[in-house]
């Protein structure tokens, strides 16, 4: 009797296990199951392993990995700067995966990435810059190179002097990971340096490679739009449903954060009856806004004037108070101050006075505009503009912005 009961229990257990296994096999892996490690903070995940980090990542990818972008920068740091700027503009967190040794906690490798939310799921952008010991660094990069759906090569404001050799080495690394396969590459230069552009032209001649070179741009918003539209073209050419498309192709100049709660104000009373005040509309295309940081003000002015870069510095000591993405604030402040001093000396020599209200210089590739600003007392606003920019229109937009957004006092 006891043997029969044991047999019944075993059969019941076997039947339950088979059903559960079949049920689970029919379920697609969720996004959570595809995540590496466990979250320990909003920007950090930790994965404890008993093998090499590259082997752990390979096993994870073999379980199924969503399409992702791999961002390269040839060691200039431009890729990380872009992801940091993208995080600030969009509110999407720049995250770190820390791979540690099980039982000891020793950090073996660190990877950085950013997740772009989609209508369903998310698109991950990995940074090819990997922190690990040299052998594992090569193995991890090779695995990322082989697994990425698209590769984006981010240029720098100052390309390295041996840019041709660096591009050739990077090309060889990708070829070793994809010896016979097709490869999708988008290059985003920040400047049209001749050596840099020649290297990209040589890159485009690689057999079976689909290489596109975007226009030179120093802004995070422009580069994100170029990258997102490129990704969507790849998605449209792929099998239906295999590659998700990006919904948000443009970035605002402020991050996506919940709006601050508004303090209720008394309604105006007319003849004992309350009325609702109509929203105020400002001329010139500007909308009323809450107090902004200096960086946020420059972000608005960048879009309103079409400037390439902007910087706000102190006239007294050249201290940089704010700058836009890609701007070398220290160099701009130093050279801008020198230009103002030179103009002041010219005015003094010609008995026209030392005070300088504005300085405008047209150069071969761009225009430079310096002027006093009400954004902060004692500050100088310096704009780098395209060479074909309408300087009168730029002045008008600056005056409108300061008059309407800062009607009574300077920003502190």
C-alpha positions in Angstrom: 0.0 0.0 0.0 2.8 2.3 0.9 4.7 1.5 -2.3 1.5 2.4 -4.3 1.2 5.7 -2.5 4.8 6.5 -3.3 4.3 5.6 -6.9 1.2 7.8 -7.1 3.1 10.8 -5.6 6.0 10.3 -8.1 3.6 10.2 -11.0 1.8 13.3 -9.8 5.2 15.1 -9.3 6.4 14.1 -12.8 3.2 15.2 -14.4 3.2 18.5 -12.6 6.8 19.1 -13.6 6.3 18.3 -17.3 3.3 20.7 -17.5 5.1 23.5 -15.8 8.1 23.0 -18.1 6.0 23.0 -21.2 4.2 26.1 -20.1 7.3 28.0 -19.3 9.0 27.1 -22.6 6.1 28.7 -24.5 6.6 32.0 -22.8 9.0 34.5 -24.4 11.8 35.7 -22.1 10.8 39.0 -20.5 12.9 42.1 -20.4 13.7 41.5 -16.8 15.0 38.0 -17.5 17.3 39.4 -20.1 18.8 41.9 -17.7 22.3 41.3 -16.4 22.8 41.4 -12.7 20.8 42.9 -9.9 20.1 46.6 -9.4 21.8 48.2 -6.3 20.9 51.8 -7.2 19.1 53.6 -10.0 22.4 53.8 -12.0 24.2 50.6 -11.0 23.7 46.9 -11.5 26.0 44.2 -10.1 26.7 40.8 -11.5 28.6 38.2 -9.5 30.4 35.5 -11.5 32.7 32.5 -11.1 34.0 32.7 -14.6 35.6 35.4 -16.8 33.4 38.5 -17.5 33.5 37.9 -21.2 32.3 34.3 -20.7 29.4 35.5 -18.5 28.4 38.1 -21.1 28.6 35.5 -23.9 26.3 33.1 -22.0 23.9 35.9 -21.4 23.9 36.9 -25.1 23.3 33.3 -26.1 20.1 33.3 -24.1 18.8 36.0 -26.4 19.7 39.6 -26.6 17.6 42.5 -27.9 19.0 44.6 -30.7 21.4 47.2 -29.4 23.7 50.0 -30.6 27.4 50.1 -29.8 29.0 53.5 -29.5 32.7 54.0 -30.3 35.0 57.0 -30.0 38.6 55.9 -30.7 39.6 56.7 -27.1 38.7 60.4 -27.3 36.0 60.2 -24.7 33.4 61.7 -27.1 31.2 58.7 -26.8 30.8 59.0 -23.0 30.3 62.7 -23.3 27.5 62.1 -25.8 25.8 59.6 -23.5 26.1 61.9 -20.5 24.7 64.8 -22.5 21.9 62.5 -23.8 21.1 61.5 -20.3 20.9 65.1 -19.1 18.7 66.1 -22.0 16.3 63.2 -22.0 16.2 62.0 -18.4 17.3 58.5 -19.4 19.9 57.4 -16.8 23.4 56.5 -17.8 24.0 53.2 -16.1 26.9 51.0 -15.1 27.1 47.2 -15.0 29.8 46.1 -12.5 30.9 42.4 -12.9 32.4 41.1 -9.7 34.0 37.9 -8.5 31.7 35.7 -6.6 32.7 35.3 -3.0 35.3 38.1 -3.0 33.5 41.0 -4.6 36.5 42.0 -6.7 35.5 44.2 -9.6 36.5 42.4 -12.8 34.9 44.6 -15.4 32.6 47.6 -15.8 30.4 48.4 -18.8 28.4 51.6 -19.4 25.1 51.9 -21.2 21.9 53.9 -21.6 18.4 52.6 -22.3 16.1 54.5 -24.6 12.4 53.7 -23.8 10.3 52.5 -26.7 6.6 51.9 -27.2 7.4 48.3 -26.3 10.6 47.6 -24.4 13.7 49.7 -24.8 16.8 50.2 -27.0 20.1 49.9 -25.3 23.2 51.9 -26.3 26.4 50.3 -25.0 29.6 52.2 -24.8 32.5 50.3 -26.3 34.8 51.7 -23.6 35.2 48.8 -21.2 37.0 48.9 -17.9 38.8 45.5 -17.3 42.2 44.0 -17.4 43.7 44.0 -20.9 42.9 40.5 -22.0 39.3 40.7 -20.8 39.0 44.2 -22.2 39.8 42.8 -25.7 37.4 39.8 -25.2 34.5 42.0 -24.0 34.9 44.5 -26.8 35.1 41.6 -29.4 31.9 40.2 -28.0 30.1 43.5 -28.1 31.4 44.2 -31.6 30.0 40.8 -32.8 26.6 41.2 -31.1 25.7 44.8 -31.9 23.0 45.6 -34.4 24.6 48.9 -35.4 27.9 50.7 -34.7 28.1 54.4 -34.2 31.5 56.1 -34.4 31.5 59.4 -32.6 34.0 62.0 -33.6 35.7 64.5 -31.3 36.2 68.3 -31.5 39.9 67.6 -31.7 40.6 64.4 -33.7 43.8 62.6 -32.6 46.8 63.4 -34.8 47.0 59.7 -35.9 43.3 59.5 -36.7 43.9 57.4 -39.9 45.8 54.8 -38.0 43.2 54.7 -35.2 40.3 54.3 -37.7 42.3 51.5 -39.4 42.9 49.7 -36.1 39.2 50.1 -35.2 38.2 48.7 -38.6 40.4 45.7 -38.1 38.8 45.0 -34.7 35.4 45.0 -36.3 36.5 42.8 -39.2 37.9 40.2 -36.7 34.5 40.1 -35.0 32.6 40.1 -38.4 34.9 38.4 -40.8 32.2 37.6 -43.4 29.1 39.4 -42.3 27.5 42.7 -43.2 28.0 45.6 -40.9 26.0 48.8 -40.3 28.2 51.8 -39.3 27.2 55.4 -38.8 30.0 58.0 -38.3 29.1 61.3 -36.6 31.9 63.8 -37.0 31.9 66.9 -34.9 34.3 68.7 -37.2 35.1 68.2 -40.9 38.8 67.6 -40.4 40.4 66.5 -43.7 42.3 63.5 -42.2 39.2 62.4 -40.4 37.0 62.7 -43.5 39.5 60.8 -45.6 39.7 58.0 -43.1 35.9 57.7 -43.1 35.9 57.6 -46.9 38.3 54.7 -46.7 36.1 53.0 -44.1 33.2 53.2 -46.5 35.1 51.1 -49.1 35.1 48.1 -46.8 33.3 45.2 -48.6 29.8 44.4 -47.2 29.9 47.4 -44.9 27.0 49.8 -44.9 28.7 53.1 -43.9 26.9 56.4 -43.6 28.7 59.7 -42.6 26.5 62.3 -40.9 27.0 66.1 -41.2 29.4 67.7 -38.7 27.5 68.6 -35.5 28.6 69.4 -32.0 25.2 69.2 -30.3 23.8 66.2 -28.5 20.3 66.9 -29.8 21.4 66.9 -33.4 23.6 63.8 -33.1 20.7 61.9 -31.3 18.4 62.8 -34.2 20.9 61.5 -36.7 21.5 58.3 -34.8 17.8 57.7 -34.1 16.7 58.2 -37.8 19.6 56.0 -38.9 18.4 53.3 -36.6 14.9 53.5 -37.8 16.0 53.1 -41.4 17.8 49.9 -40.3 14.6 48.8 -38.5 12.4 49.4 -41.6 14.8 47.4 -43.8 14.9 44.4 -41.3 12.4 41.6 -41.0 9.0 43.0 -39.6 9.0 43.1 -35.8 12.7 42.0 -35.5 14.1 45.5 -34.8 12.1 48.0 -32.8 11.9 51.6 -34.0 12.6 54.7 -31.9 9.7 57.0 -31.3 11.5 60.0 -29.9 13.6 61.4 -32.6 14.2 64.9 -31.1 15.3 66.2 -27.7 14.1 69.2 -25.9 16.6 71.4 -24.1 15.3 70.3 -20.7 15.3 66.8 -19.3 12.1 64.8 -18.9 11.3 65.3 -15.3 7.8 65.6 -13.7 6.6 69.2 -13.5 7.0 70.8 -10.1 3.7 71.3 -8.3 2.2 74.7 -8.9 1.3 76.9 -6.0 -2.4 78.0 -6.3 -2.9 81.8 -6.7 -6.0 83.8 -5.9 -8.4 84.3 -8.8 -8.9 87.9 -9.9 -12.2 89.4 -8.9 -14.2 91.7 -11.1 -17.5 93.1 -9.7 -17.6 90.3 -7.2 -17.3 87.6 -9.8 -14.1 85.5 -10.2 -12.7 85.2 -13.7 -10.0 83.0 -15.2 -6.9 84.8 -16.4 -6.0 84.0 -20.0 -2.6 82.4 -20.5 0.1 84.9 -21.5 1.6 84.6 -25.0 4.9 86.2 -25.6 5.9 87.7 -28.9 8.8 86.3 -30.9 7.8 82.7 -30.4 8.8 82.4 -26.8 6.7 80.9 -24.1 6.6 81.8 -20.4 8.9 79.5 -18.4 10.0 78.8 -14.8 13.4 80.1 -13.6 16.1 78.3 -15.5 19.8 77.5 -14.9 22.4 79.3 -16.9 23.1 76.1 -18.9 19.4 75.8 -19.7 19.3 79.4 -20.9 22.2 78.7 -23.2 20.3 75.6 -24.5 17.3 77.7 -25.5 19.5 80.4 -27.1 21.3 77.7 -29.1 18.1 76.6 -30.7 16.7 80.1 -31.1 19.8 81.6 -32.8 21.1 78.6 -34.7 24.5 78.9 -32.9 27.0 76.0 -33.0 28.3 76.6 -29.5 27.8 79.0 -26.7 29.6 80.1 -23.5 28.9 82.5 -20.7 31.9 83.7 -18.8 32.8 86.4 -16.3 34.4 89.5 -17.8 36.5 90.2 -14.7 38.4 86.9 -14.4 37.3 84.8 -17.4 35.6 82.2 -15.1 33.3 80.0 -17.2 29.7 80.1 -15.7 28.0 77.9 -18.4 28.6 76.3 -21.7 26.8 74.2 -24.2 27.6 70.6 -25.2 30.8 70.4 -27.2 32.0 73.8 -26.3 35.5 74.4 -24.9 34.5 77.0 -22.3 38.0 77.7 -21.1 39.4 78.4 -24.5 36.3 80.4 -25.6 36.5 82.6 -22.4 40.3 83.2 -22.9 40.0 84.1 -26.6 36.8 86.0 -26.2 38.3 88.1 -23.4 41.4 88.8 -25.5 39.2 89.9 -28.4 37.3 92.3 -26.2 40.5 93.8 -24.8 41.9 94.3 -28.3 38.7 96.0 -29.4 38.8 98.2 -26.3 42.4 99.3 -27.1 41.4 100.1 -30.7 38.5 102.3 -29.4 40.9 104.1 -27.0 43.5 104.7 -29.7 40.9 106.2 -32.0 39.5 108.2 -29.1 36.2 106.4 -29.5 36.1 105.2 -25.9 37.2 101.9 -24.2 33.8 100.5 -23.5 32.7 97.6 -25.8 29.0 96.8 -26.1 29.5 94.1 -28.7 32.2 92.4 -30.8 31.4 90.6 -34.0 34.0 88.8 -36.1 33.5 86.9 -39.4 36.1 84.1 -40.0 36.5 81.7 -42.8 34.4 78.9 -41.3 32.3 80.7 -38.7 31.2 83.9 -37.0 32.0 85.0 -33.4 29.6 87.2 -31.5 30.4 88.6 -28.0 28.0 90.8 -26.1 27.1 91.8 -22.5 24.2 89.8 -21.2 21.6 90.1 -18.5 21.7 86.4 -17.8 24.2 87.2 -15.1 25.6 90.5 -14.0 29.2 91.0 -15.3 28.8 88.2 -17.8 29.7 88.0 -21.4 27.8 85.8 -23.8 29.9 84.3 -26.6 28.3 82.6 -29.6 30.0 80.6 -32.4 27.7 80.9 -35.4 27.7 79.4 -38.9 29.5 81.6 -41.4 26.2 82.2 -43.3 24.2 83.2 -40.1 22.1 86.4 -40.3 23.7 88.3 -37.5 20.9 90.9 -37.4 18.4 88.1 -36.8 20.6 86.6 -34.1 20.8 90.0 -32.3 17.1 90.4 -32.5 16.5 86.9 -31.0 18.9 87.6 -28.2 17.3 90.9 -27.3 13.8 89.4 -27.4 14.8 86.5 -25.2 16.4 88.6 -22.5 13.6 91.2 -22.6 10.8 88.7 -22.3 12.3 86.0 -20.1 14.3 88.3 -17.8 12.2 91.5 -17.7 13.3 92.8 -14.3 16.6 91.3 -13.2 19.7 89.3 -14.2 20.1 85.6 -13.6 22.2 84.8 -10.5 
